[in-house]
Amino acid sequence: MSEILIAKDINKIYDEGLIRTQVLTGLDLSVRAGERIAIVGTSGSGKSTLLHLLGGLDVPTSGEIWLHGQCLNNMNETQRGEMRNQHLGFVYQFHHLLPEFNAIENVAMPLLLRPSVPIKTARAEAIELLERVGLGHRLDHRPGELSGGERQRVAIARALVTKPSLVLADEPTGNLDYDNAQSVFALLAELQDTMQTALLMVTHDRNLAAMADRQMLLKNGQWSQFDSSI
């Protein structure tokens, strides 16, 4: 399988006055087309920081991140934003939906950022995905009118509406009860398979991680040996 994303010797250091904190140290990672990877770690292990770097939301202190053969480090914020819109989808623990817009508008938003996509087309694509995630009866509802599980389904539809090659998920079920968590992850995995999208998720839930093709343990900003029996 071809590699969508490659990270080489990633280091991230935060300087606050006289205090220097090394969050990530010498990380390498590659993601192949259609692959499902789980990065496991406790709070403070650097999982979310790594995901932000891989998604071009931040830049490493040193090291390189390549997305579809292009180095994100060498791009400005506008260029990284275009790469995110073209190739990546994001799902967060707290859905990050826009409260003033309904489900259709929230899901269509990534497509509306593309000047070449007509509003009618963006809405049609959004409606199709919302129906696929079981929310055809909630199209005109705003986030405040939806349950937690429904909001996360809208977030999944938004992440996939651009047909990205890679979805980055940060604790995608961490804010849900067990039943909703299982349902939402099953839906995400099903759509990932049918749309042939790679999935890289960070989680502290080892049961969730066990459903991935590959599990990686991040501990104190470095890769560690993953033990599925723990």
C-alpha positions in Angstrom: 0.0 0.0 0.0 1.2 3.5 -0.7 2.1 5.8 2.1 -0.2 8.8 2.6 1.7 10.4 5.5 5.3 10.1 6.7 6.7 11.7 9.8 10.5 11.7 10.4 12.3 12.4 13.7 9.5 14.6 15.1 10.4 16.7 18.1 8.2 19.3 19.7 9.4 21.7 22.4 7.4 24.4 24.1 9.3 27.4 25.7 7.5 29.4 28.3 9.8 31.9 29.8 12.7 30.0 31.4 10.8 26.7 31.3 11.4 24.4 28.3 9.2 21.3 27.9 9.9 18.6 25.4 6.6 17.1 24.5 7.6 14.8 21.7 11.1 13.2 21.1 12.3 11.6 17.8 9.1 10.1 16.6 8.8 8.4 13.2 5.5 7.3 11.8 4.0 6.3 8.4 0.4 5.8 7.4 -0.6 3.7 4.4 -3.7 4.0 2.3 -6.8 2.4 3.9 -4.9 1.6 7.1 -6.4 1.9 10.6 -4.0 2.9 13.3 -4.6 3.5 17.0 -2.1 5.6 19.1 -2.6 4.8 22.8 -1.4 6.8 25.7 -2.4 8.4 29.0 -3.3 12.1 29.4 -0.1 14.2 28.9 1.7 11.6 26.8 1.7 13.9 23.7 -1.0 12.2 21.7 -3.0 15.3 20.8 0.1 17.3 20.2 1.3 14.7 17.7 -2.1 14.7 16.0 -2.1 18.5 15.6 1.4 18.3 14.0 0.4 15.5 11.6 -2.7 17.5 10.6 -0.7 20.6 9.9 -2.4 22.5 12.7 1.0 23.2 14.2 4.6 22.7 13.1 7.3 20.5 14.8 10.3 22.1 16.5 12.4 19.8 14.3 11.8 16.9 12.0 9.6 16.6 8.8 6.0 15.7 8.1 5.1 14.7 4.5 1.6 14.5 3.3 1.0 13.1 -0.2 4.7 13.7 -1.0 4.6 17.4 0.1 6.5 18.6 3.2 4.1 20.5 5.5 7.0 22.2 7.2 7.9 24.2 4.1 4.3 25.6 3.8 2.7 28.7 5.2 -0.5 28.5 7.1 -2.7 29.1 4.1 -0.9 26.3 2.1 -1.3 23.9 5.1 -5.0 24.8 5.3 -5.4 23.9 1.6 -3.7 20.6 2.2 -5.9 19.8 5.1 -9.0 20.6 3.1 -7.9 18.5 0.2 -6.6 15.4 2.0 -7.6 15.3 5.7 -10.7 14.9 7.8 -10.8 15.6 11.5 -13.0 14.1 14.3 -12.6 15.4 17.9 -13.7 14.3 21.3 -15.9 17.4 21.6 -17.5 17.6 18.1 -16.6 21.2 17.4 -19.7 21.8 15.4 -20.8 25.4 14.8 -23.8 26.0 17.0 -25.5 28.5 14.8 -25.7 26.2 11.8 -27.8 23.1 11.2 -26.5 19.6 10.4 -26.5 20.1 6.7 -24.6 23.4 6.9 -22.0 22.0 9.4 -21.3 19.0 7.2 -21.2 21.0 4.0 -18.8 23.6 5.4 -15.5 21.9 4.3 -16.8 21.7 0.7 -18.0 25.3 0.8 -14.4 26.3 1.5 -13.6 25.2 -2.0 -14.4 27.9 -4.5 -15.0 25.4 -7.3 -17.8 23.6 -5.4 -21.3 25.0 -5.9 -23.5 25.4 -2.8 -26.1 23.1 -4.3 -23.5 20.3 -4.7 -22.1 20.8 -1.2 -25.6 20.5 0.3 -26.4 17.4 -1.7 -23.1 15.7 -0.6 -23.8 16.7 3.0 -27.4 15.3 2.9 -26.2 12.0 1.4 -23.6 11.5 4.2 -26.0 12.5 6.9 -28.4 9.9 5.6 -25.6 7.3 5.6 -24.9 8.0 9.3 -28.6 7.7 10.2 -29.5 11.3 10.5 -31.7 11.9 7.5 -34.5 12.9 9.9 -32.2 15.5 11.6 -31.0 17.5 8.7 -32.3 20.9 9.8 -31.5 20.4 13.5 -28.7 22.5 15.1 -26.2 20.9 17.4 -28.0 22.0 20.6 -31.0 20.1 19.4 -29.1 16.8 18.9 -27.9 14.2 21.4 -24.2 13.6 22.1 -24.1 10.6 19.8 -26.0 12.4 17.1 -23.6 15.4 17.2 -20.6 13.0 16.9 -22.3 11.4 13.9 -22.6 14.8 12.3 -18.9 15.4 13.0 -18.0 12.1 11.3 -20.0 13.1 8.3 -18.3 16.5 8.2 -14.9 14.7 8.4 -15.7 12.5 5.4 -17.6 14.8 3.2 -14.5 15.8 1.2 -13.6 12.2 0.7 -10.2 12.6 2.4 -7.5 10.1 2.1 -6.9 10.2 5.9 -9.1 10.9 8.9 -7.4 12.1 12.1 -9.5 11.3 15.2 -8.7 12.7 18.6 -10.5 10.6 21.3 -13.5 10.3 18.9 -15.7 8.4 21.5 -14.2 9.9 24.7 -17.2 12.0 25.5 -19.8 9.3 24.9 -21.3 6.5 27.1 -20.3 2.9 26.3 -23.2 2.1 24.0 -22.9 5.3 22.0 -19.1 5.0 21.9 -19.4 1.5 20.3 -22.0 2.6 17.9 -20.1 5.7 16.8 -16.8 3.8 16.3 -18.5 1.1 14.4 -20.0 3.7 12.1 -16.7 5.4 11.6 -14.9 2.1 10.8 -17.7 1.1 8.4 -17.5 4.4 6.5 -13.7 4.3 6.5 -13.8 0.9 4.9 -16.4 1.7 2.3 -14.7 5.0 1.4 -11.2 3.5 1.5 -10.0 6.2 3.8 -7.1 5.7 6.3 -7.8 6.3 9.9 -5.4 7.5 12.6 -6.9 7.8 16.0 -5.5 8.7 19.4 -7.2 7.2 22.4 -6.7 6.0 26.0 -9.2 3.2 25.4 -7.4 0.0 24.7 -10.6 -1.8 23.8 -11.1 0.7 21.0 -7.4 0.4 20.0 -7.8 -3.4 19.7 -10.1 -2.8 16.7 -7.3 -1.1 14.7 -4.9 -2.8 12.3 -1.9 -1.4 14.2 -1.5 -0.2 17.8 1.2 2.2 19.0 1.9 3.3 22.5 3.1 6.8 23.2 4.7 7.3 26.6 6.3 10.5 27.7 6.5 11.7 24.1 8.3 8.6 22.8 7.2 5.3 21.3 7.1 2.5 23.7 6.4 -1.3 23.5 2.7 -1.9 23.2 1.4 -4.6 25.4 -2.2 -5.6 24.5 -2.6 -7.5 27.7 -2.4 -4.4 29.9 
